[in-house]
């Protein structure tokens, strides 16, 4: 139990952390599912004899499912509850893992990736919403950041699993167990965390704000009583003032009377787009391919990718310790400045590298020893600045910046925009890389700079404010 000043909520720390951790397991699967293809992509491309365009679509196809999952999950959560959406997402992860691992060609692999994407999209909406709704204001930023910590941990586990399976088999394309290639097992192992997520989601209570919206006040009081030491009755009354019982939120509620989306909704969408347009997921979807293309071996490339993901975990923990102290806006401003510098260095390094013609007749940059070290430092520096700022802070803001009336629907729309932006960046990277890696990273550099100006001008600070106080 956390003892606080009289004006600050007193709460059962252990209970609220446990609830947040279970909800954040959706983030773990989100990270695992989106990153697991990293170690498999080269072997899949060779086995299914795919060109660059089809390979890019196989990698990014899950993101189309993410768009649909995020778009629908917010509204479904407002109708059926947060817990049911978590269980549905867990089932979709399991189906996708099995289907992808047993795929017979690019078409059905795309289908199974789409199914998993719907689960990822749903998890990306439901975890921050649930965590924000059960968390005391004083620690909401730290608990909300658990979503990002879970995501980057999922990425790390996926990449580590990829590297281990490839190492055991002697390569991602080599046979491992039961006559299946190692890349297939990379997908199949996701069944384990998906099953755990579904079982644990059934053990936690429904969001008190959803229960109030449905008129189930006694259940809501009971859930809040598990979290808060004092002030349960007052908080229920505050929630009632901002929630319309039995009302079904629609996208019409996101519009101003004069037409167009509410300004706060536009800010949420823009935050989502900027988070992706700095190119962070290029690092996690294509990093092993990228490092191999500039002269690293497959083993070294997978090792570098694992190191990058560990770095991401460490700096996310740093963000958790800072976000309720210095605020969301400050973290975003620091992150934007750092990303602008590190991405700019990558653009310069790749732009000045020697070009060598590969087996397909395409000119690729080959980094010298010094250039390789600088590129690795800059790439990991980029991950540091993103991981301590735009990674966790955007998810925290999306979970808390919308009022109770529109939270689920607005978060769903903003998350759908994020996945659309992710899809565009991931799909276009192979083509942009063929133009030149300096061009691709120059593009991301520009958006890092623009994100700095956007935050300074438009993003509100939500640190310490109750959800019921959001406009």
C-alpha positions as semicolon CSV with decimal commas, in nm:
position;residue;x (nm);y (nm);z (nm)
1;X;0,000;0,000;0,000
2;X;0,137;0,341;-0,095
3;X;0,113;0,613;0,171
4;X;0,062;0,957;0,019
5;X;-0,023;1,313;0,115
6;X;-0,390;1,376;0,193
7;X;-0,455;1,533;-0,146
8;X;-0,317;1,233;-0,329
9;X;-0,489;0,896;-0,367
10;X;-0,374;0,613;-0,145
11;X;-0,373;0,281;-0,323
12;X;-0,284;-0,088;-0,300
13;X;0,037;-0,087;-0,505
14;X;0,068;-0,465;-0,538
15;X;-0,285;-0,512;-0,666
16;X;-0,278;-0,231;-0,921
17;X;0,063;-0,341;-1,052
18;X;-0,063;-0,698;-1,093
19;X;-0,367;-0,582;-1,292
20;X;-0,152;-0,360;-1,512
21;X;0,101;-0,638;-1,576
22;X;-0,169;-0,882;-1,690
23;X;-0,321;-0,623;-1,923
24;X;0,026;-0,541;-2,056
25;X;0,075;-0,905;-2,163
26;X;-0,121;-0,797;-2,469
27;X;0,167;-0,559;-2,536
28;X;0,414;-0,847;-2,501
29;X;0,230;-1,041;-2,772
30;X;0,199;-0,722;-2,976
31;X;0,580;-0,691;-2,972
32;X;0,644;-1,061;-3,024
33;X;0,404;-1,098;-3,315
34;X;0,528;-0,793;-3,504
35;X;0,900;-0,869;-3,455
36;X;0,912;-1,248;-3,495
37;X;0,919;-1,215;-3,876
38;X;1,258;-1,040;-3,849
39;X;1,457;-1,361;-3,814
40;X;1,239;-1,553;-4,059
41;X;1,215;-1,309;-4,350
42;X;1,531;-1,413;-4,539
43;X;1,446;-1,786;-4,516
44;X;1,080;-1,728;-4,607
45;X;1,179;-1,521;-4,910
46;X;1,409;-1,796;-5,033
47;X;1,167;-2,084;-4,966
48;X;0,870;-1,915;-5,134
49;X;1,088;-1,751;-5,404
50;X;0,952;-1,402;-5,341
51;X;1,073;-1,074;-5,485
52;X;1,139;-0,758;-5,284
53;X;0,785;-0,623;-5,326
54;X;0,610;-0,943;-5,213
55;X;0,858;-0,986;-4,929
56;X;0,781;-0,636;-4,806
57;X;0,408;-0,709;-4,820
58;X;0,443;-1,039;-4,630
59;X;0,633;-0,855;-4,355
60;X;0,389;-0,565;-4,337
61;X;0,062;-0,748;-4,414
62;X;0,003;-0,804;-4,043
63;X;-0,021;-0,428;-4,011
64;X;-0,336;-0,423;-4,227
65;X;-0,492;-0,657;-3,973
66;X;-0,365;-0,424;-3,699
67;X;-0,554;-0,135;-3,858
68;X;-0,878;-0,334;-3,859
69;X;-0,820;-0,469;-3,508
70;X;-0,750;-0,127;-3,362
71;X;-1,039;0,035;-3,549
72;X;-1,290;-0,220;-3,418
73;X;-1,147;-0,296;-3,074
74;X;-1,225;0,040;-2,918
75;X;-1,593;0,021;-3,008
76;X;-1,612;-0,349;-2,917
77;X;-1,452;-0,275;-2,579
78;X;-1,712;-0,006;-2,512
79;X;-1,991;-0,256;-2,586
80;X;-1,860;-0,590;-2,459
81;X;-1,597;-0,487;-2,207
82;X;-1,219;-0,475;-2,192
83;X;-1,170;-0,834;-2,071
84;X;-1,362;-0,997;-2,357
85;X;-1,149;-0,809;-2,609
86;X;-0,832;-0,932;-2,435
87;X;-0,950;-1,294;-2,461
88;X;-1,043;-1,248;-2,826
89;X;-0,699;-1,104;-2,899
90;X;-0,531;-1,402;-2,728
91;X;-0,730;-1,644;-2,947
92;X;-0,631;-1,457;-3,263
93;X;-0,263;-1,469;-3,163
94;X;-0,282;-1,847;-3,121
95;X;-0,455;-1,901;-3,456
96;X;-0,201;-1,680;-3,633
97;X;0,099;-1,852;-3,473
98;X;-0,013;-2,199;-3,581
99;X;-0,120;-2,090;-3,929
100;X;0,200;-1,893;-3,997
101;X;0,419;-2,178;-3,876
102;X;0,248;-2,425;-4,110
103;X;0,209;-2,190;-4,410
104;X;0,256;-2,350;-4,753
105;X;0,304;-2,032;-4,954
106;X;0,304;-1,653;-4,943
107;X;-0,074;-1,623;-4,985
108;X;-0,178;-1,822;-4,680
109;X;0,114;-1,678;-4,480
110;X;-0,027;-1,333;-4,553
111;X;-0,373;-1,451;-4,438
112;X;-0,238;-1,582;-4,106
113;X;-0,029;-1,267;-4,059
114;X;-0,348;-1,063;-4,111
115;X;-0,527;-1,268;-3,842
116;X;-0,244;-1,205;-3,598
117;X;-0,250;-0,840;-3,694
118;X;-0,613;-0,810;-3,587
119;X;-0,506;-0,945;-3,247
120;X;-0,216;-0,700;-3,228
121;X;-0,443;-0,409;-3,319
122;X;-0,694;-0,508;-3,052
123;X;-0,420;-0,547;-2,789
124;X;-0,273;-0,208;-2,882
125;X;-0,603;-0,043;-2,792
126;X;-0,724;-0,245;-2,497
127;X;-0,407;-0,257;-2,285
128;X;-0,349;0,121;-2,253
129;X;-0,722;0,184;-2,204
130;X;-0,756;-0,075;-1,927
131;X;-0,434;0,028;-1,752
132;X;-0,533;0,396;-1,758
133;X;-0,877;0,314;-1,621
134;X;-0,762;0,110;-1,322
135;X;-0,455;0,320;-1,230
136;X;-0,436;0,595;-0,965
137;X;-0,341;0,929;-1,126
138;X;-0,011;0,956;-0,934
139;X;0,132;0,642;-1,095
140;X;-0,071;0,620;-1,415
141;X;0,224;0,721;-1,633
142;X;0,450;0,454;-1,486
143;X;0,184;0,185;-1,508
144;X;0,086;0,294;-1,858
145;X;0,451;0,267;-1,958
146;X;0,434;-0,103;-1,870
147;X;0,257;-0,142;-2,205
148;X;0,566;-0,019;-2,389
149;X;0,796;-0,222;-2,163
150;X;0,588;-0,529;-2,249
151;X;0,607;-0,445;-2,620
152;X;0,985;-0,410;-2,623
153;X;1,022;-0,719;-2,406
154;X;0,808;-0,908;-2,656
155;X;1,032;-0,781;-2,935
156;X;1,340;-0,893;-2,743
157;X;1,203;-1,239;-2,669
158;X;1,097;-1,282;-3,033
159;X;1,440;-1,181;-3,164
160;X;1,623;-1,389;-2,903
161;X;1,400;-1,686;-2,985
162;X;1,469;-1,634;-3,357
163;X;1,844;-1,625;-3,295
164;X;1,841;-1,933;-3,072
165;X;1,629;-2,141;-3,308
166;X;1,840;-2,039;-3,608
167;X;2,158;-2,121;-3,415
168;X;2,030;-2,464;-3,306
169;X;1,927;-2,552;-3,661
170;X;2,233;-2,399;-3,825
171;X;2,028;-2,134;-4,003
172;X;1,669;-2,010;-4,024
173;X;1,608;-2,217;-4,339
174;X;1,746;-2,541;-4,194
175;X;1,530;-2,825;-4,059
176;X;1,482;-2,821;-3,682
177;X;1,216;-3,044;-3,519
178;X;0,939;-3,264;-3,664
179;X;1,067;-3,199;-4,014
180;X;0,990;-2,827;-3,990
181;X;1,240;-2,552;-4,072
182;X;1,361;-2,325;-3,792
183;X;1,170;-2,025;-3,933
184;X;0,843;-2,214;-3,887
185;X;0,919;-2,275;-3,518
186;X;0,987;-1,902;-3,482
187;X;0,615;-1,849;-3,543
188;X;0,488;-2,157;-3,358
189;X;0,643;-2,071;-3,020
190;X;0,404;-1,775;-2,992
191;X;0,130;-2,020;-2,892
192;X;0,276;-2,035;-2,538
193;X;0,249;-1,664;-2,441
194;X;-0,084;-1,634;-2,627
195;X;-0,235;-1,912;-2,416
196;X;-0,099;-1,756;-2,096
197;X;-0,247;-1,417;-2,190
198;X;-0,593;-1,562;-2,250
199;X;-0,597;-1,754;-1,922
200;X;-0,469;-1,463;-1,712
201;X;-0,706;-1,212;-1,872
202;X;-0,996;-1,417;-1,738
203;X;-0,859;-1,378;-1,384
204;X;-0,870;-0,996;-1,364
205;X;-1,178;-0,776;-1,308
206;X;-1,350;-0,557;-1,565
207;X;-1,263;-0,186;-1,587
208;X;-1,456;0,017;-1,325
209;X;-1,526;0,289;-1,579
210;X;-1,682;0,039;-1,819
211;X;-1,892;-0,102;-1,533
212;X;-2,017;0,245;-1,439
213;X;-2,106;0,309;-1,801
214;X;-2,315;-0,010;-1,794
215;X;-2,483;0,087;-1,467
216;X;-2,312;-0,186;-1,263
217;X;-2,217;0,044;-0,976
218;X;-2,169;-0,222;-0,709
219;X;-1,924;-0,416;-0,922
220;X;-1,743;-0,092;-1,005
221;X;-1,713;-0,005;-0,636
222;X;-1,581;-0,353;-0,565
223;X;-1,313;-0,326;-0,836
224;X;-1,205;0,022;-0,724
225;X;-1,197;-0,105;-0,367
226;X;-0,931;-0,356;-0,474
227;X;-0,715;-0,068;-0,599
228;X;-0,787;0,238;-0,383
229;X;-0,751;0,256;-0,005
230;X;-0,974;0,563;0,031
231;X;-1,203;0,776;-0,183
232;X;-1,384;0,495;-0,367
233;X;-1,726;0,655;-0,328
234;X;-1,603;0,994;-0,447
235;X;-1,429;0,843;-0,748
236;X;-1,743;0,654;-0,849
237;X;-1,937;0,981;-0,841
238;X;-1,672;1,154;-1,053
239;X;-1,688;0,874;-1,309
240;X;-2,068;0,889;-1,318
241;X;-2,052;1,259;-1,406
242;X;-1,840;1,189;-1,714
243;X;-1,997;0,865;-1,836
244;X;-2,343;0,826;-1,988
245;X;-2,495;0,496;-1,878
246;X;-2,584;0,251;-2,155
247;X;-2,474;0,502;-2,420
248;X;-2,302;0,355;-2,721
249;X;-2,015;0,565;-2,843
250;X;-1,987;0,611;-3,218
251;X;-1,745;0,796;-3,442
252;X;-2,000;1,079;-3,454
253;X;-1,902;1,153;-3,093
254;X;-1,549;1,236;-3,213
255;X;-1,675;1,523;-3,428
256;X;-1,725;1,890;-3,342
257;X;-2,076;2,036;-3,377
258;X;-1,941;2,251;-3,659
259;X;-1,796;1,947;-3,838
260;X;-1,457;1,780;-3,845
261;X;-1,283;1,581;-3,573
262;X;-1,230;1,720;-3,225
263;X;-0,883;1,883;-3,189
264;X;-0,780;1,630;-2,921
265;X;-0,858;1,345;-3,161
266;X;-0,640;1,503;-3,431
267;X;-0,358;1,535;-3,178
268;X;-0,390;1,164;-3,093
269;X;-0,382;1,070;-3,461
270;X;-0,079;1,292;-3,527
271;X;0,110;1,147;-3,230
272;X;0,046;0,799;-3,369
273;X;0,166;0,893;-3,717
274;X;0,482;1,067;-3,597
275;X;0,566;0,767;-3,376
276;X;0,585;0,553;-3,690
277;X;0,718;0,800;-3,947
278;X;1,051;0,827;-3,764
279;X;1,110;0,471;-3,887
280;X;1,144;0,285;-3,556
281;X;0,990;-0,036;-3,687
282;X;1,232;-0,051;-3,978
283;X;1,490;-0,126;-3,709
284;X;1,283;-0,411;-3,565
285;X;1,131;-0,558;-3,883
286;X;1,432;-0,535;-4,113
287;X;1,740;-0,492;-3,895
288;X;1,883;-0,841;-3,952
289;X;1,835;-0,800;-4,328
290;X;1,975;-0,446;-4,313
291;X;2,294;-0,543;-4,130
292;X;2,349;-0,840;-4,361
293;X;2,313;-0,611;-4,662
294;X;2,595;-0,384;-4,543
295;X;2,843;-0,663;-4,474
296;X;2,751;-0,840;-4,148
297;X;2,706;-1,219;-4,134
298;X;2,362;-1,365;-4,054
299;X;2,480;-1,464;-3,705
300;X;2,629;-1,118;-3,634
301;X;2,321;-0,944;-3,773
302;X;2,087;-1,143;-3,548
303;X;2,317;-1,072;-3,251
304;X;2,312;-0,697;-3,325
305;X;1,934;-0,711;-3,343
306;X;1,910;-0,877;-3,002
307;X;2,147;-0,617;-2,854
308;X;1,929;-0,340;-2,996
309;X;1,619;-0,491;-2,839
310;X;1,791;-0,520;-2,499
311;X;1,883;-0,152;-2,528
312;X;1,517;-0,076;-2,594
313;X;1,411;-0,257;-2,276
314;X;1,666;-0,074;-2,060
315;X;1,569;0,274;-2,180
316;X;1,199;0,194;-2,143
317;X;1,267;0,122;-1,776
318;X;1,436;0,463;-1,759
319;X;1,123;0,618;-1,912
320;X;0,904;0,449;-1,650
321;X;1,109;0,613;-1,375
322;X;1,083;0,958;-1,536
323;X;0,741;0,988;-1,695
324;X;0,548;1,080;-1,378
325;X;0,826;1,312;-1,263
326;X;0,913;1,525;-1,566
327;X;0,597;1,466;-1,766
328;X;0,502;1,333;-2,107
329;X;0,577;1,646;-2,314
330;X;0,932;1,685;-2,184
331;X;1,014;1,323;-2,265
332;X;0,875;1,364;-2,616
333;X;1,077;1,682;-2,678
334;X;1,401;1,519;-2,560
335;X;1,329;1,213;-2,772
336;X;1,254;1,411;-3,088
337;X;1,579;1,606;-3,060
338;X;1,785;1,291;-3,001
339;X;1,618;1,101;-3,285
340;X;1,682;1,389;-3,525
341;X;2,055;1,378;-3,453
342;X;2,100;0,997;-3,460
343;X;1,889;0,945;-3,771
344;X;2,082;1,224;-3,942
345;X;2,408;1,043;-3,863
346;X;2,272;0,719;-4,015
347;X;2,167;0,905;-4,329
348;X;2,516;1,053;-4,368
349;X;2,696;0,721;-4,300
350;X;2,491;0,528;-4,556
351;X;2,516;0,818;-4,802
352;X;2,898;0,816;-4,793
353;X;2,950;0,435;-4,794
354;X;3,110;0,253;-5,087
355;X;2,860;0,096;-5,327
356;X;2,901;-0,266;-5,441
357;X;2,681;-0,451;-5,691
358;X;2,505;-0,751;-5,535
359;X;2,400;-1,080;-5,701
360;X;2,080;-0,918;-5,831
361;X;2,272;-0,634;-5,995
362;X;2,159;-0,379;-5,732
363;X;2,413;-0,138;-5,583
364;X;2,431;-0,170;-5,205
365;X;2,640;0,025;-4,952
366;X;2,918;-0,165;-4,781
367;X;3,034;-0,012;-4,455
368;X;3,399;0,002;-4,360
369;X;3,508;-0,082;-4,006
370;X;3,477;0,277;-3,880
371;X;3,151;0,340;-4,065
372;X;3,007;0,015;-3,928
373;X;3,083;0,116;-3,570
374;X;2,935;0,464;-3,621
375;X;2,623;0,316;-3,782
376;X;2,571;0,071;-3,494
377;X;2,619;0,345;-3,234
378;X;2,378;0,576;-3,417
379;X;2,116;0,302;-3,467
380;X;2,127;0,210;-3,099
381;X;2,129;0,579;-3,004
382;X;1,813;0,621;-3,209
383;X;1,656;0,330;-3,020
384;X;1,763;0,489;-2,688
385;X;1,595;0,821;-2,764
386;X;1,282;0,658;-2,904
387;X;1,258;0,404;-2,622
388;X;1,280;0,666;-2,348
389;X;1,023;0,894;-2,507
390;X;0,801;0,830;-2,807
391;X;0,772;0,457;-2,739
392;X;0,609;0,470;-2,394
393;X;0,483;0,830;-2,381
394;X;0,258;0,804;-2,686
395;X;0,082;0,494;-2,550
396;X;0,042;0,661;-2,210
397;X;-0,102;0,975;-2,370
398;X;-0,341;0,779;-2,591
399;X;-0,469;0,593;-2,285
400;X;-0,534;0,906;-2,082
401;X;-0,575;1,215;-2,304
402;X;-0,934;1,139;-2,414
403;X;-1,231;1,183;-2,183
404;X;-1,433;0,888;-2,052
405;X;-1,708;0,935;-2,308
406;X;-1,489;0,890;-2,617
407;X;-1,182;0,707;-2,485
408;X;-1,238;0,365;-2,639
409;X;-1,348;0,492;-2,980
410;X;-1,092;0,773;-3,002
411;X;-0,810;0,543;-2,892
412;X;-0,920;0,292;-3,154
413;X;-0,910;0,554;-3,428
414;X;-0,570;0,686;-3,320
415;X;-0,428;0,332;-3,296
416;X;-0,567;0,249;-3,641
417;X;-0,389;0,555;-3,777
418;X;-0,071;0,436;-3,609
419;X;-0,092;0,094;-3,773
420;X;-0,167;0,249;-4,112
421;X;0,142;0,468;-4,074
422;X;0,341;0,162;-3,965
423;X;0,218;-0,027;-4,272
424;X;0,319;0,255;-4,506
425;X;0,668;0,285;-4,356
426;X;0,730;-0,092;-4,342
427;X;0,600;-0,159;-4,692
428;X;0,795;0,122;-4,854
429;X;1,128;0,056;-4,682
430;X;1,256;-0,213;-4,926
431;X;1,180;0,016;-5,221
432;X;1,328;0,320;-5,044
433;X;1,637;0,116;-4,956
434;X;1,684;0,031;-5,323
435;X;1,686;0,405;-5,397
436;X;1,938;0,439;-5,117
437;X;1,956;0,383;-4,742
438;X;2,064;0,747;-4,705
439;X;1,737;0,851;-4,873
440;X;1,530;0,629;-4,640
441;X;1,699;0,753;-4,323
442;X;1,693;1,111;-4,448
443;X;1,314;1,078;-4,477
444;X;1,288;0,956;-4,116
445;X;1,520;1,238;-4,003
446;X;1,284;1,501;-4,145
447;X;0,989;1,357;-3,954
448;X;1,189;1,344;-3,630
449;X;1,245;1,719;-3,667
450;X;0,880;1,785;-3,749
451;X;0,773;1,584;-3,443
452;X;0,973;1,823;-3,223
453;X;0,780;2,125;-3,350
454;X;0,448;1,940;-3,325
455;X;0,493;1,847;-2,959
456;X;0,607;2,196;-2,864
457;X;0,301;2,352;-3,027
458;X;0,011;2,111;-2,977
459;X;0,058;1,830;-2,723
460;X;-0,101;1,886;-2,376
461;X;0,057;1,769;-2,051
462;X;-0,155;1,510;-1,869
463;X;0,077;1,432;-1,576
464;X;-0,110;1,403;-1,246
465;X;-0,457;1,475;-1,387
466;X;-0,756;1,248;-1,319
467;X;-0,912;1,084;-1,625
468;X;-1,240;1,251;-1,525
469;X;-1,072;1,591;-1,570
470;X;-0,979;1,535;-1,935
471;X;-1,163;1,767;-2,173
